[in-house]
Amino acid sequence: MVTPLFVQRAGWPHACANGVAAVFLCPLAERFYGRRLLALYFVPGILGEIFAYQWFPNGAGSSLGLAGVLGSLFAFTFSHRSEISISALMFSIVGIAGAVVMCFNHDAH
């Protein structure tokens, strides 16, 4: 369940996209959460892999771990509403709504 978080089954385009996302998201999440960044990547990533295997048994990818990091940033905006701009808060609301829709569509990202 851990090794798929280090690879990308969909090839170089997805690996590059996930790499760029990691370069932007992980330092920001580390700034807010510190060393808990590893837990924010691996716990949702492993749980995501468990559910993803139910939908797509041959799937793999680091995007599940990155989705956990992105979700933590969305949660941060809600817990610090008074310090966050309204546009960032709206982006978080749209992101969480998108994640819910993806779950109902059995999309493992």
C-alpha positions as CSV (number, residue, x, y, z in Angstrom):
1,M,0.0,0.0,0.0
2,V,3.0,2.3,0.4
3,T,5.0,1.7,-2.7
4,P,2.3,3.0,-5.1
5,L,2.8,6.4,-3.5
6,F,6.2,6.6,-5.1
7,V,5.3,5.7,-8.7
8,Q,2.9,6.9,-11.4
9,R,1.1,4.2,-13.5
10,A,-0.1,6.8,-16.1
11,G,3.4,7.7,-17.3
12,W,5.6,10.7,-17.6
13,P,2.9,13.4,-18.0
14,H,1.2,12.5,-14.7
15,A,4.6,12.0,-13.0
16,C,5.6,15.5,-14.0
17,A,2.3,17.0,-13.0
18,N,2.5,15.4,-9.6
19,G,6.1,16.5,-9.2
20,V,5.1,20.1,-9.9
21,A,2.2,19.8,-7.5
22,A,4.5,18.4,-4.9
23,V,7.0,21.3,-5.3
24,F,4.2,23.8,-4.7
25,L,2.0,22.1,-2.2
26,C,4.4,20.3,0.1
27,P,6.5,23.3,1.2
28,L,3.3,25.3,1.9
29,A,1.8,22.4,4.0
30,E,5.1,22.0,5.8
31,R,5.0,25.6,6.7
32,F,1.6,25.2,8.3
33,Y,1.9,21.7,9.7
34,G,5.6,21.1,10.2
35,R,6.8,17.6,10.4
36,R,3.2,16.3,10.2
37,L,3.5,16.7,6.5
38,L,4.7,13.1,6.2
39,A,1.5,11.9,8.0
40,L,-0.6,14.2,5.7
41,Y,0.9,12.5,2.7
42,F,1.1,8.8,3.8
43,V,-2.1,8.4,5.9
44,P,-4.5,9.7,3.2
45,G,-2.3,8.1,0.5
46,I,-2.5,4.6,2.0
47,L,-6.2,4.9,2.8
48,G,-6.8,6.2,-0.7
49,E,-4.9,3.2,-2.1
50,I,-7.1,0.8,-0.1
51,F,-10.3,2.3,-1.5
52,A,-8.8,2.8,-5.0
53,Y,-8.0,-0.9,-5.2
54,Q,-11.7,-1.6,-4.9
55,W,-12.4,0.6,-7.9
56,F,-9.3,0.2,-10.0
57,P,-7.2,-2.9,-9.0
58,N,-4.3,-2.0,-11.3
59,G,-4.0,1.7,-10.4
60,A,-1.2,3.4,-8.6
61,G,0.0,6.9,-8.2
62,S,1.4,9.5,-5.9
63,S,-1.6,11.8,-6.6
64,L,-3.5,10.1,-3.7
65,G,-0.9,11.3,-1.2
66,L,-0.8,14.8,-2.8
67,A,-4.6,14.9,-2.5
68,G,-4.2,14.4,1.3
69,V,-1.8,17.3,1.4
70,L,-4.1,19.5,-0.7
71,G,-7.0,18.5,1.6
72,S,-5.0,19.6,4.6
73,L,-4.5,23.0,3.0
74,F,-8.2,23.3,2.4
75,A,-8.8,22.4,6.1
76,F,-6.3,25.0,7.2
77,T,-8.2,27.7,5.3
78,F,-11.4,26.7,7.2
79,S,-9.7,26.7,10.6
80,H,-8.1,30.1,10.0
81,R,-10.9,31.9,8.2
82,S,-10.2,35.2,9.8
83,E,-6.6,35.2,8.5
84,I,-7.3,33.9,5.0
85,S,-8.5,35.9,2.0
86,I,-12.1,35.3,0.8
87,S,-10.7,34.1,-2.6
88,A,-8.6,31.4,-0.9
89,L,-11.6,30.3,1.2
90,M,-13.8,30.1,-2.0
91,F,-11.1,28.1,-3.7
92,S,-11.1,25.7,-0.7
93,I,-14.9,25.3,-0.8
94,V,-14.8,24.5,-4.6
95,G,-11.9,22.1,-4.0
96,I,-13.7,20.2,-1.2
97,A,-16.9,20.1,-3.3
98,G,-14.9,18.7,-6.2
99,A,-13.4,16.0,-4.0
100,V,-16.9,14.9,-2.9
101,V,-18.0,14.7,-6.5
102,M,-15.0,12.7,-7.4
103,C,-15.7,10.2,-4.6
104,F,-19.2,9.7,-5.8
105,N,-17.9,9.1,-9.3
106,H,-15.4,6.5,-8.0
107,D,-12.4,8.7,-9.1
108,A,-9.5,7.7,-6.9
109,H,-7.7,11.1,-7.1
